[in-house]
Amino acid sequence: MKKLFLLLLINIYIYLSLSSQEVKLATPEQFKKFLTTTTYVVKTDNPFSDFNNVIEESMSKVWTLTKYKIISTKEFENLKTNPANSFIFLSEAVFTQNKETISLDILNITLGTKSGNLNLMPDLGSAPLAYLLVDAESEEIEEQYLYFIPGILRFFQYNIKYQANQSKVVDLDKLANKNLLANKTLYICSDNLAMDVNSIEKIANIYSGEVKIANKEDIYNTLLNGDSKAAVALAIKTNDKIGLNCFKFIIDANTGALIYYAIQEVKSKDQDGFTASDFKKLL
């Protein structure tokens, strides 16, 4: 699978804290600048990937913030050196932990830069999608996150509009507001739930709000349609790999507002995903 590479990484205010090397984070002025750009959405070159179909449908139904155009990776090479352009693209981020090389699929939203260096593009949001397993097929990896793509796009728009009105960039801990979950049904797929909350009955013993364990197609359509009565959860699981971080988010299915955000080191296979601790924090 040919992807754009961020051979770095990252201490991104949006999601990740993986190493000491940093990408270039956008300033509030650059968030404002984004609103005047055309956003170029870069297709993957993998003929077996469903990413292109999902991103095209999601952009057509969700994206309202800027004009946009779907482009190829070849076109991206020519356009990325113009700071007046903005981009959404899939990349593979690589970092080292305990002498082991770890890779993540990332959905990036950036401005262009004259050098064309991906690491120097002002970063307006980098959403981790899935850890890459050595022996896994790309379709297996994509299945973990494609259904949530319209939700990420909704969050990107919400975050950019919010940051553009601030004097300094606000990190996720301060952006998240669990009060926005009131009177909403929380949608989550079963494979995002840890063992201690893997049923409605177990969740109800901890959390009093309405929860629906839904399939990925239902969640995808909920996000596409922008259900104002729904919130949707996503866990970027470590796939049972001990010692890696599980990233967890809940967003408003309509506005894209961030409701909950957490990073948890997975110390046992039973902890991979949303746990009882996460549901307690929603109270």
Legacy VTK file of the C-alpha trace (Angstrom):
# vtk DataFile Version 3.0
C-alpha trace
ASCII
DATASET POLYDATA
POINTS 283 float
0.000 0.000 0.000
1.548 3.263 -1.060
0.970 5.902 1.585
2.571 9.188 2.489
5.097 8.718 5.260
5.798 10.713 8.379
9.061 9.108 9.422
9.284 11.059 12.666
7.012 11.313 15.133
5.160 13.235 17.028
4.104 15.264 19.962
0.878 16.444 18.401
-1.454 18.491 20.539
-4.399 16.937 18.752
-3.882 13.298 19.587
-0.507 11.749 19.996
2.439 11.780 22.365
4.890 9.304 20.954
8.399 10.737 20.786
10.462 13.854 21.138
10.519 14.743 17.464
7.725 17.064 16.426
5.730 18.008 13.392
4.980 21.678 12.876
1.825 22.538 14.789
-0.481 25.167 13.331
-0.969 28.517 15.060
-4.371 30.178 15.569
-3.531 32.421 12.604
-2.933 29.357 10.434
-6.240 27.873 11.564
-7.863 31.090 10.344
-5.911 30.896 7.093
-7.220 27.377 6.499
-10.750 28.756 6.207
-9.747 30.607 3.014
-8.089 27.633 1.301
-9.194 24.937 -1.086
-8.792 21.570 0.643
-7.268 18.829 -1.495
-8.183 15.311 -0.386
-5.528 12.809 -1.432
-6.605 9.359 -2.601
-4.597 6.273 -1.788
-2.928 4.384 -4.648
-3.908 0.992 -3.253
-6.424 -0.551 -5.712
-7.707 -2.916 -3.008
-8.422 -0.165 -0.473
-11.924 1.072 0.356
-10.503 4.335 1.711
-11.123 6.270 -1.504
-14.811 5.388 -1.663
-15.324 6.171 2.016
-13.486 9.505 1.990
-15.287 10.662 -1.153
-18.727 9.814 0.235
-17.881 11.277 3.621
-16.578 14.551 2.172
-19.652 14.946 -0.027
-22.034 14.544 2.921
-20.063 16.039 5.803
-17.625 18.687 4.585
-18.850 22.298 4.627
-15.868 24.289 5.908
-13.968 24.922 2.654
-14.096 24.161 -1.029
-12.511 20.783 -1.695
-11.228 18.592 -4.502
-10.259 14.909 -4.588
-6.763 14.422 -6.038
-4.166 11.720 -6.664
-0.840 11.372 -4.855
0.876 12.588 -8.047
-1.189 15.791 -8.017
-0.407 16.189 -4.325
3.318 16.305 -5.108
2.722 19.382 -7.278
0.254 21.133 -4.974
1.823 20.596 -1.554
4.419 23.375 -1.987
1.743 26.076 -2.102
0.986 27.483 1.403
-2.387 28.684 0.082
-3.532 25.059 -0.256
-4.746 22.717 2.462
-4.771 18.927 2.458
-6.359 15.851 3.960
-4.292 12.723 3.478
-3.622 9.295 4.885
-0.114 8.735 6.168
1.897 6.137 7.991
3.611 7.413 11.105
6.563 5.511 12.537
8.123 5.690 15.989
10.304 3.543 18.219
9.255 2.206 21.599
11.397 -0.167 23.663
13.664 -0.635 20.633
10.695 -1.800 18.542
9.448 0.047 15.453
5.732 0.857 15.726
3.573 2.137 12.845
0.215 3.880 12.837
-2.177 4.885 10.103
-2.936 8.594 10.542
-5.465 10.908 8.891
-3.817 14.315 8.570
-5.184 17.761 7.841
-2.511 20.357 7.043
-1.573 23.485 5.142
0.955 23.356 2.326
4.525 24.520 2.787
7.082 25.832 0.289
9.564 23.053 1.069
6.992 20.331 0.457
8.317 18.520 3.535
5.410 16.683 5.187
6.910 17.187 8.634
6.966 20.969 8.113
3.381 21.303 6.940
1.394 23.241 9.573
-0.613 20.497 11.267
-4.264 21.264 12.040
-5.149 17.795 13.259
-3.674 14.318 13.095
-6.086 11.532 13.936
-4.636 8.086 14.708
-6.642 5.403 12.945
-5.048 2.017 13.628
-1.823 0.359 14.645
-0.302 -1.509 11.724
0.331 -5.193 12.304
3.174 -6.883 10.457
1.121 -9.756 9.055
-2.237 -7.987 8.661
-3.801 -7.254 5.290
-4.609 -3.600 4.581
-8.320 -4.441 4.378
-8.193 -5.905 7.890
-6.565 -2.746 9.224
-9.002 -0.450 7.403
-11.966 -2.295 8.866
-10.960 -0.931 12.267
-11.482 2.708 11.280
-13.170 3.375 7.924
-16.611 3.548 9.512
-15.450 6.466 11.684
-14.020 8.618 8.859
-17.083 10.932 8.627
-16.793 11.469 12.385
-13.151 12.469 12.102
-14.050 14.937 9.359
-16.780 16.403 11.561
-14.280 16.755 14.392
-11.664 18.343 12.114
-14.171 21.019 11.125
-15.295 21.637 14.697
-11.726 21.873 15.962
-10.523 24.196 13.204
-13.417 26.617 13.716
-12.816 26.560 17.472
-9.046 27.041 17.278
-9.369 29.857 14.741
-11.146 31.919 17.407
-8.570 31.396 20.162
-5.516 33.426 21.107
-3.536 30.202 21.535
-4.115 26.595 20.550
-6.292 24.675 23.013
-5.335 21.050 23.672
-7.814 18.198 23.774
-7.969 17.903 27.533
-9.440 21.399 27.690
-11.495 21.021 24.519
-13.348 17.876 25.644
-16.679 18.486 27.385
-18.497 15.461 28.798
-21.570 17.612 29.501
-22.291 17.536 25.765
-23.234 13.873 26.179
-26.410 14.765 28.088
-29.605 13.460 26.433
-27.653 11.701 23.679
-27.431 8.021 22.877
-23.834 6.815 22.910
-23.068 4.506 19.971
-20.131 2.137 20.240
-19.206 -1.058 18.414
-18.660 -4.223 20.423
-14.992 -4.642 19.518
-14.216 -1.237 21.069
-15.342 -2.443 24.502
-12.979 -4.003 27.044
-13.974 -7.160 28.887
-15.326 -5.366 31.980
-17.947 -3.456 29.930
-18.634 -5.800 27.006
-22.406 -5.849 27.465
-25.214 -3.341 28.028
-25.821 -4.915 31.432
-22.227 -4.362 32.560
-22.226 -0.771 31.269
-25.557 -0.028 33.017
-24.020 -0.966 36.358
-21.612 1.960 35.928
-23.108 4.484 33.532
-26.721 5.708 33.625
-26.869 7.213 30.134
-28.320 5.475 27.095
-25.819 3.290 25.235
-26.284 1.361 22.001
-23.828 -1.342 21.000
-24.098 -0.916 17.241
-22.514 -2.414 14.163
-20.057 -0.353 12.151
-22.453 0.240 9.268
-25.008 1.798 11.634
-22.333 3.999 13.196
-21.067 5.051 9.758
-24.574 6.092 8.698
-25.177 7.850 12.010
-22.075 9.959 11.401
-22.838 10.542 7.729
-26.350 11.734 8.542
-25.243 13.866 11.479
-27.697 12.526 14.052
-28.099 15.335 16.600
-29.290 12.890 19.261
-26.213 10.674 19.001
-22.630 10.596 20.176
-20.144 8.060 18.833
-17.136 6.435 20.489
-13.960 5.139 18.872
-11.013 3.298 20.405
-7.730 2.944 18.530
-6.858 -0.391 20.065
-3.386 -1.868 20.356
-4.672 -5.211 19.065
-3.691 -6.851 22.348
-0.125 -5.545 22.248
0.889 -4.814 25.824
2.650 -1.515 26.561
1.177 0.553 23.717
-1.343 3.352 24.206
-5.023 2.931 23.418
-6.524 6.224 22.170
-10.194 6.813 23.022
-12.604 9.478 21.774
-16.272 10.340 21.907
-17.639 12.988 19.553
-21.017 14.560 18.871
-22.325 12.813 15.748
-23.709 16.071 14.366
-21.400 18.924 15.376
-18.181 16.919 15.715
-17.606 18.457 19.153
-15.207 16.506 21.335
-16.972 14.991 24.332
-14.322 12.660 25.726
-10.648 11.982 25.126
-8.243 9.628 26.876
-4.943 7.870 26.317
-4.406 4.688 28.300
-1.408 2.393 28.336
-2.649 -1.148 27.818
-1.207 -3.323 30.574
-3.324 -6.401 29.877
-5.373 -7.675 26.935
-8.560 -7.144 28.933
-7.919 -3.366 29.033
-7.744 -2.786 25.276
-10.643 -0.442 24.425
-13.202 1.475 26.495
-13.109 0.228 30.082
-15.247 0.668 33.193
-12.926 3.521 34.144
-13.853 5.428 30.991
-17.582 5.092 31.633
-17.115 6.263 35.233
-15.441 9.413 33.933
-18.533 10.203 31.859
-20.714 10.570 34.960
LINES 1 284
283 0 1 2 3 4 5 6 7 8 9 10 11 12 13 14 15 16 17 18 19 20 21 22 23 24 25 26 27 28 29 30 31 32 33 34 35 36 37 38 39 40 41 42 43 44 45 46 47 48 49 50 51 52 53 54 55 56 57 58 59 60 61 62 63 64 65 66 67 68 69 70 71 72 73 74 75 76 77 78 79 80 81 82 83 84 85 86 87 88 89 90 91 92 93 94 95 96 97 98 99 100 101 102 103 104 105 106 107 108 109 110 111 112 113 114 115 116 117 118 119 120 121 122 123 124 125 126 127 128 129 130 131 132 133 134 135 136 137 138 139 140 141 142 143 144 145 146 147 148 149 150 151 152 153 154 155 156 157 158 159 160 161 162 163 164 165 166 167 168 169 170 171 172 173 174 175 176 177 178 179 180 181 182 183 184 185 186 187 188 189 190 191 192 193 194 195 196 197 198 199 200 201 202 203 204 205 206 207 208 209 210 211 212 213 214 215 216 217 218 219 220 221 222 223 224 225 226 227 228 229 230 231 232 233 234 235 236 237 238 239 240 241 242 243 244 245 246 247 248 249 250 251 252 253 254 255 256 257 258 259 260 261 262 263 264 265 266 267 268 269 270 271 272 273 274 275 276 277 278 279 280 281 282
